[in-house]
Amino acid sequence: MTVHDMEKAEATYSGFMATLKWAIPVIAVIVFAVVAAIAS
């Protein structure tokens, strides 16, 4: 792997992790709302 490929890979990874930081709590809230709706 060349240095340039590594830079691209690191940029992709950091973007993915930043998205994941926001996506997991949002998904958790949606799941909680669905479970609460089913339980009631």
N, C-alpha and C positions, 0 to 999 in steps of 0.2 A: 504494500500500500504506500503510495507516495504521500508526501506531506500535505499536498493540496487535497487529496482525498480525505485525509484525517481531519483537516479543517472543516470540510463539508459535513463529515460525519458528526463532529462535535457540535456544529451549528444545528443540525437536524435533531440531535439528541437533546440539546438544551431547549429547543423549541417544543419538542415533545414533552419534556418534563414540565415546562411552564404551563402547557395546556392541561396536563394531567393534574397539576396542583389545583386548578379551577374545576376540572371536570368531575373529579371524585366527590367533592362535597355537593355539587349540583345533583349528581346521580343519587347520592345518599338521601338528599331531601326529597327527590322524586319517589324513591323507593319507600321512604317513610310515609309520604302522603298516600301512596297506593295501598300500603299495608293498613294504614289508619282507615282508609275508605272501605276496605274490604272487611275490617274488623267491626265496623259500626253498623 
